[in-house]
Amino acid sequence: MKLLVYSAKKFEVPFLERANKNNHHVVFTDKALDSETAHKAVGFDAISIFSGDDASLTVLEKLRDFGVKFISLRSAGYNNIHLKCAKRFGLKVANAPDYSPYAIAEHAVALLMALNRKLVLANSQVHQYNFLQDNLLGFDLNKKTIGIVGVGNIGAIMVKIMHGFGCTILANDLVPDTSLIKDFGIQYVDMEELLKKSDVVTLHVPLTHDTHYLIDEPQLKAMKKNALLINTARGAVVHTKALISALDKKEIAGYATDVYEKEKGVFFKDHSRTGDIKDELLKQLLSFDNVLLTPHQAYVTKEALANIADITFYNIDCWEKGKESKNELGYETLIS
C-alpha cells in the first residue's frame, strides 16, 4: 500500500520506518494536512495524520477525490477529523488508542511537580548563580486531595501514581471503576464536589461536545483558591478566556498544561527566531508566572513512539489484507 505520513517529525520517522518493515511504500512530509496540502496525497491509498492535522469536511472531500481510502491517526484523540463525513465519503479511519497511557500520566505528574515546586524558576535562577529560595515555596502532595476528571486508561494510572504519593483521590467519570475503588480507595463524586474539595484537579478526558469547555468560569470559581489545575487532555477542555480571568483574579493558584485550545499554526513549529505569534490569548497565558506550558510533548517517549508506529502499521496492514482494524472508529458526532 502507498502511504503518505503527514506531520512527520524527525524523531518519530525511525520508529515508523522500523514498524513498516519495508512492507509498504511510505513517504514522509513534515507538512500538516489541511486544504492547502491535501493535494500531496494524490496517488496514495492511505495517509497517516497527527492530532494537529485538519481533517475537516473540505479536506476529506479533497482526499476522497484524490483517491485516498484510509486514514490512520497517530494519536488516541480524533476530534480533528469529521467522522460522519469520512463515512459518507467511504473513508475508513482508525486511531492509535492506549499507545502509552503511562507516558501521558507521568507527564501530568511531571507538570504538577514542576509547577508546585517551582522547578522552572529554580533552574533559571541557579543558572544565573542565584541560589536564594525566597520564591520557591511549594506544598507536600502527601495527604492532599487530588481530583481526577476522566478515569479511563490514563486516569487510572494517575490514580495509582497519586495513591503512591499518599493522596486522597476523588474521581469523576460516567462509569465508576470498582477495582480502583477496592484497590486504591478512590471516591467517585460529582464535578461540583470534586472541584470544591480538591487541592489539585487533573484532566484526562477526550474532547467531545460534552467535554468542550468542561472547565469554564463556574468550574474555576468552584475550585479552591490555592488549587492547581493540570491538563494533559485537550486544550479546548478548558476555556482559555475564563482561565486567564481566573488566574488574573487569583481564583486558582496555577495552571500546568501540555495542550492549548488553539494549537493550530503555533504548536509543532519553531517561532523563536521571528517571535511571530499572533494569538493574543496565548501571549496572555504565557505572561503568568504560575502557568507552565509544554508543547504537546506528553507522548514523546521511546515506548509511546514505538507503540504508535506499531499501531499505525497494524491499521495499514489490516486494510491491505481487506480486514477491519480493531481500532476503526465509529461515526458518532464529535467536534470536528
C-alpha positions, 0 to 999 in steps of 0.5 A: 500500500502507498502511504503518505505520513503527514506531520512527520517529525524527525524523531518519530520517522525511525520508529515508523520506518522500523514498524513498516518493515519495508512492507509498504511504500511510505513517504514522509512530509513534515507538512500538516494536512489541511486544504492547502496540502491535501493535494500531496496525497494524490496517488496514495491509498492511505495517509497517516495524520497527527492530532494537529492535522485538519481533517475537516469536511473540505479536506476529506472531500479533497482526499476522497477525490484524490483517491485516498481510502484510509486514514490512520491517526497517530494519536488516541484523540480524533476530534480533528477529523469529521467522522460522519463525513469520512463515512459518507465519503467511504473513508475508513479511519482508525486511531492509535488508542492506549499507545502509552497511557503511562507516558501521558500520566507521568507527564501530568505528574511531571507538570504538577511537580514542576509547577508546585515546586517551582522547578522552572524558576529554580533552574533559571535562577541557579543558572544565573548563580542565584541560589536564594529560595525566597520564591520557591515555596511549594506544598507536600502532595502527601495527604492532599486531595487530588481530583481526577476528571476522566478515569479511563486508561490514563486516569487510572494510572494517575490514580495509582501514581497519586495513591503512591504519593499518599493522596486522597483521590476523588474521581469523576467519570460516567462509569465508576471503576470498582477495582480502583475503588477496592484497590486504591480507595478512590471516591467517585463524586460529582464535578461540583464536589470534586472541584470544591474539595480538591487541592489539585484537579487533573484532566484526562478526558477526550474532547467531545461536545460534552467535554468542550469547555468542561472547565469554564468560569463556574468550574474555576470559581468552584475550585479552591483558591490555592488549587492547581489545575493540570491538563494533559487532555485537550486544550479546548477542555478548558476555556482559555478566556475564563482561565486567564480571568481566573488566574488574573483574579487569583481564583486558582493558584496555577495552571500546568498544561501540555495542550492549548485550545488553539494549537493550530499554526503555533504548536509543532513549529519553531517561532523563536527566531521571528517571535511571530505569534499572533494569538493574543490569548496565548501571549496572555497565558504565557505572561503568568508566572504560575502557568507552565506550558509544554508543547504537546510533548506528553507522548514523546517517549521511546515506548509511546513512539514505538507503540504508535508506529506499531499501531499505525502499521497494524491499521495499514496492514489490516486494510491491505489484507481487506480486514477491519482494524480493531481500532476503526472508529465509529461515526458518532458526532464529535467536534470536528 
